[in-house]
Amino acid sequence: MTQTPRIAFLASHSDDAQAALAALTARYGHHAPEDADVLCALGGDGFMLQTLHRHGGLGKPVYGMKLGTVGFLMNHFREVDAASQSGDDLLERIAAAEPAVLRPLEMVVQTESGASVGSLAYNEVSLLRQTRQAAHLSIDLNGQTRLDELICDGVMLATPAGSTAYNFSAHGPILPLGSSVIALTPIAAFRPRRWRGALLKADTEVRFRVLDPYKRPVSATADSHEVRDVVEVTIRESRDHTVTLLFDPEHNLEERILSEQFVV
């Protein structure tokens, strides 16, 4: 990164994010993502995930500021007065920020129509029933069947960065950043009744097969990218993609994940 980084500001459609975009570009200027040294995402976690999916291939670090509903992947936003040049110095915050490297999951889906669809997931891949009928799934790990039949509303595979989100609300474990582990978590499992999921090495290849997909249709979603009427879903940690998020030192991502486990 250059001494004075070129910043590309990206904002959600919320009024607060758009107002911050105007103030920040007036003070720091603006560059296209392709020409910038760092991307600054203004919004919530959903917008951060959109930014990673849209611009992650550029290899630019991303510094987010919370101007949305949920901001686990974001830093605090501090007001900027573009006219007086007073307030928080974003350049200093970016220079002092600590990096967190995330490696997404890679999902490949086979559908009833025979189509093959691929997508990345920085938080989780989830399979969910599409109708009132419970999903019936089998689970293979590295080519070996580990569960012949899981009857459930769904199941998910979560990264450490995503383990505090949907995974945690489904009673899955929170995973330390850099643990090289992913969480396999059932959603409202009916049988086996006492199965609570599993912790897997990050390089494990996980394959879900949908049993009786015509009677019991299932969708698969990688972050926000949904594919419906799936018959088989294969997931593994991506070998070719990484993204770097930047966090203020006093509240970095590793500390957030640790602190989340002691919230009462």
C-alpha positions in Angstrom: 0.0 0.0 0.0 1.3 3.5 -0.8 2.1 6.0 2.0 -1.1 7.9 1.3 -3.5 5.2 0.1 -5.9 5.7 -2.7 -9.4 4.8 -1.3 -12.4 3.5 -3.2 -15.5 4.3 -1.1 -18.4 1.9 -1.6 -21.8 2.4 0.2 -25.1 0.7 0.7 -28.3 2.4 -0.3 -29.2 3.5 3.2 -29.5 7.2 3.9 -26.8 7.1 6.6 -24.4 5.3 4.3 -25.0 7.7 1.4 -24.5 10.7 3.7 -21.2 9.2 4.9 -20.1 8.5 1.3 -20.6 12.2 0.4 -18.7 13.4 3.4 -15.8 11.0 3.0 -15.3 11.5 -0.7 -15.4 15.2 -0.2 -12.6 14.9 2.3 -10.4 12.1 0.9 -11.4 11.9 -2.8 -12.4 8.8 -4.5 -10.9 6.2 -6.8 -12.4 3.3 -8.8 -11.9 -0.1 -7.0 -9.5 -1.2 -9.7 -7.2 1.8 -9.1 -7.5 2.0 -5.3 -5.1 0.7 -2.7 -7.8 0.0 -0.2 -11.6 -0.4 -0.4 -13.8 1.3 2.2 -17.2 -0.4 2.6 -20.0 1.7 4.3 -23.0 -0.3 5.5 -23.6 -3.5 7.4 -22.3 -7.0 7.2 -24.6 -7.8 4.3 -23.1 -5.0 2.3 -19.6 -6.1 3.3 -20.3 -9.6 1.9 -21.6 -8.0 -1.3 -18.4 -6.1 -1.5 -16.2 -9.2 -1.0 -18.2 -11.1 -3.6 -18.1 -8.2 -6.1 -14.5 -7.0 -5.6 -12.7 -9.8 -3.8 -10.9 -10.8 -6.9 -9.0 -7.5 -7.1 -6.9 -8.6 -4.1 -7.4 -5.2 -2.4 -7.8 -5.0 1.5 -11.2 -3.9 2.7 -11.8 -1.5 5.6 -15.5 -1.5 6.6 -17.4 1.0 8.7 -20.8 0.2 10.3 -23.7 2.1 8.8 -26.2 -0.8 8.8 -28.1 -3.1 11.0 -25.3 -5.7 11.8 -21.7 -4.8 11.8 -19.6 -7.7 13.1 -17.3 -7.4 10.1 -17.2 -3.6 10.3 -15.4 -1.0 12.3 -17.1 1.8 14.1 -18.1 4.8 12.0 -17.0 8.2 13.3 -18.4 11.4 12.0 -16.4 13.5 9.6 -16.7 17.2 8.9 -15.5 17.6 5.4 -15.6 21.4 5.5 -13.5 21.9 8.6 -11.3 18.8 8.1 -12.0 18.0 11.8 -13.0 14.7 13.2 -11.6 11.2 12.8 -8.6 10.7 10.4 -9.5 7.7 8.3 -6.0 7.5 6.8 -4.5 7.0 10.3 -7.1 4.4 11.1 -6.3 2.5 7.9 -2.5 2.7 8.5 -2.9 1.3 12.0 -5.4 -1.4 11.1 -4.7 -5.1 11.7 -5.4 -7.5 8.8 -7.5 -10.6 9.0 -7.2 -13.0 6.1 -10.3 -14.9 5.2 -10.5 -18.0 3.0 -14.0 -18.7 1.7 -15.8 -21.9 1.1 -16.4 -23.0 -2.5 -19.8 -24.5 -3.3 -20.6 -26.6 -6.4 -24.3 -27.5 -6.8 -25.9 -30.0 -9.1 -29.6 -29.2 -9.8 -32.6 -31.3 -10.8 -32.3 -29.9 -14.3 -28.7 -31.1 -14.6 -27.1 -27.7 -14.3 -23.9 -27.2 -12.3 -23.6 -23.9 -10.3 -20.6 -22.7 -8.4 -20.3 -19.9 -5.8 -18.2 -18.7 -2.9 -19.2 -18.3 0.8 -17.3 -16.1 3.3 -19.8 -16.9 6.1 -21.6 -20.1 5.4 -23.2 -22.5 2.9 -26.7 -23.6 4.0 -29.1 -26.1 2.7 -32.8 -25.5 3.5 -36.1 -27.3 2.8 -38.2 -25.4 0.2 -41.6 -26.7 1.3 -43.4 -27.9 4.5 -41.7 -31.3 3.9 -38.6 -31.9 6.0 -35.3 -32.3 4.1 -33.8 -35.8 3.9 -30.0 -35.6 3.4 -27.0 -37.8 3.4 -23.5 -36.5 4.3 -20.2 -37.6 2.9 -16.8 -36.4 4.2 -13.8 -36.9 1.8 -15.8 -39.5 -0.1 -16.9 -41.5 2.9 -20.5 -41.6 4.0 -20.7 -40.4 7.6 -24.5 -40.0 8.0 -26.9 -42.1 5.8 -29.9 -39.9 6.5 -30.4 -36.6 8.3 -34.0 -35.5 8.6 -34.1 -31.7 9.3 -35.1 -28.3 8.2 -31.6 -27.9 6.9 -27.9 -28.0 7.5 -25.0 -25.6 7.1 -21.2 -25.4 6.9 -19.7 -22.3 8.5 -16.3 -20.6 8.4 -14.7 -19.2 11.5 -15.6 -15.6 10.4 -19.2 -16.8 9.8 -19.5 -19.0 12.9 -20.9 -16.1 15.0 -23.8 -15.5 12.5 -26.4 -17.9 11.3 -24.4 -20.8 12.6 -24.4 -19.5 16.1 -28.2 -18.8 16.0 -28.6 -22.5 15.1 -26.6 -23.5 18.2 -23.4 -24.1 16.3 -20.0 -23.5 17.9 -18.1 -20.2 17.6 -14.7 -20.9 15.9 -11.5 -19.0 16.6 -10.1 -17.2 13.6 -7.2 -19.1 12.1 -8.3 -22.4 13.7 -8.3 -24.2 10.3 -11.7 -25.7 11.4 -15.2 -25.4 9.9 -18.5 -26.1 11.6 -21.0 -28.6 10.3 -24.3 -27.6 12.0 -27.8 -29.1 11.6 -30.9 -26.8 11.5 -33.8 -28.2 13.5 -32.7 -31.8 13.2 -35.4 -34.4 13.8 -33.3 -37.5 13.3 -30.8 -38.4 14.5 -32.4 -36.5 17.5 -29.2 -36.0 19.5 -26.8 -35.2 16.6 -25.4 -31.7 17.2 -23.1 -31.5 14.2 -19.3 -31.8 13.9 -16.1 -29.8 13.7 -14.1 -30.6 10.6 -10.7 -29.8 9.3 -10.9 -26.8 6.9 -9.7 -28.9 4.0 -12.4 -31.5 4.3 -14.6 -32.0 1.2 -18.2 -32.2 2.3 -20.9 -33.6 0.0 -24.6 -33.4 0.7 -27.0 -35.6 -1.3 -30.7 -34.8 -1.3 -32.8 -37.9 -0.8 -36.1 -37.8 -2.7 -35.5 -34.3 -4.1 -38.8 -34.2 -6.1 -41.0 -34.8 -3.0 -38.7 -33.0 -0.6 -37.0 -30.1 -2.6 -34.0 -28.4 -1.1 -32.2 -25.1 -1.8 -28.5 -24.3 -1.3 -27.3 -20.8 -0.4 -23.7 -19.5 -0.4 -23.9 -16.3 1.7 -26.8 -14.6 -0.3 -26.6 -16.6 -3.5 -29.4 -19.1 -3.5 -29.8 -22.1 -5.9 -33.1 -24.0 -5.8 -34.0 -27.6 -6.5 -30.6 -29.0 -5.8 -29.8 -32.8 -5.8 -26.1 -32.6 -4.6 -23.9 -30.0 -3.0 -20.1 -30.3 -2.7 -18.2 -27.8 -0.5 -14.6 -27.4 0.3 -12.3 -24.5 1.4 -11.3 -22.5 -1.6 -7.6 -23.0 -2.6 -7.5 -20.0 -5.0 -9.3 -17.2 -3.1 -8.5 -15.1 -0.1 -9.6 -11.6 1.1 -8.1 -9.3 3.6 -10.3 -7.3 6.0 -8.8 -4.4 8.1 -9.8 -3.8 11.7 -9.0 -1.2 14.3 -6.5 -2.7 16.7 -8.6 -2.2 19.8 -11.4 -4.2 18.3 -10.0 -6.6 15.8 -11.8 -9.6 14.4 -10.1 -12.2 16.6 -11.0 -10.3 19.7 -14.7 -10.0 18.5 -15.0 -13.7 17.9 -13.5 -14.4 21.4 -15.7 -11.8 23.1 -18.8 -13.2 21.5 -18.3 -16.4 23.4 -18.7 -14.6 26.7 -21.8 -12.6 26.0 -24.4 -13.5 28.6 
